[in-house]
Amino acid sequence: MDDHTASAFSPAHITGFFKILRNNSAGAGFTLEQGMETAVKLDASLPPQSSINLPDAIVSREVVSSYKQYLPKGKFTIKHTPYFPIGYGLGMSAAGALSLSFALNKLTGALTKRQAIRVAHEAEIACGTGLGGVRAESIGGFLYRETGEVERIATPAYDVVIGFLSPIKTKSIIRDDEWKKRINAVGGECINTFARKPSVGLFMRLSREFAFETGLSSGKVMGIMESCKNCSMAMLGNTVFSIANTRQERQTAIKAFKSQDIKAIIASKLSRKAAI
């Protein structure tokens, strides 16, 4: 048996507010300490085919198709290991695409790092699962973008408490003209305000405004945000998050989410870690 293996990691990413651009986005958000691990194994002794361990892995299949001309013959086994659930607004589709592209590139050596990032980004766009997550996860940190280059803001490794309710199909939002008008009107104002003096406090305030004013927050999410003034909604998922500066603030956020009958709660950290 002739085996070759490679693996890669991409952090998850939370977006607080955004604006839809052509095949991209502007906005603000941050990466988390955990995300997606992807391992690729090639068995050159078996007939050509690919096997992916996650169901409905449309983005992964799109990434693989972009590498087909570079892949040696044999069976590819792809194993994604997500730390967070997929479809809940933590950029996990982007993390899967990016970590897979990096792993395949380690195996083939066919592309530059920039090209490997582009493969993942274009797969997300083609599948309608995201807009700017791949770019953010390839950089890492607390980031914002108006129209030009992505800007990184220096921040401590704040605790982040995340409460998961239900997924949202990203495509149903970002490819809908009415949603796009609403998002861009509110998101554009948020980005302009944030760019004048970016900070974590302002990010949370504007994230809440964006969730309320666009109407993206469901009744349940809206109710949680009204009760918990220091939390907002992760875009795009029925998921709430709170940034905590101290252990006490973290415990307060966890307690507040539990009081709202949120069953799935995960504590993470804001991280400067980029995909590798």
Secondary structure, DSSP 8 states (H G I E B T S, - for coil): --EEEEEEEEEEEEEEEEEEETTEEEEEEEEEEEEEEEEEEEETTS-SEEEESSTT-HHHHHHHHHHGGG--SSEEEEEEEESS-TTSSS-HHHHHHHHHHHHHHHHH--S-HHHHHHHHHHHHHHHTS-SSHHHHHHH-SEEEESSSS-EEE-----EEEEEEEE---HHHHHT-HHHHHHHHHHHHHHHHHHHHS--HHHHHHHHHHHHHHHT-S-HHHHHHHHH-TT-EE-BTSEEEEEEESSHHHHHHHHHHHHHTT--EEEEEEB------
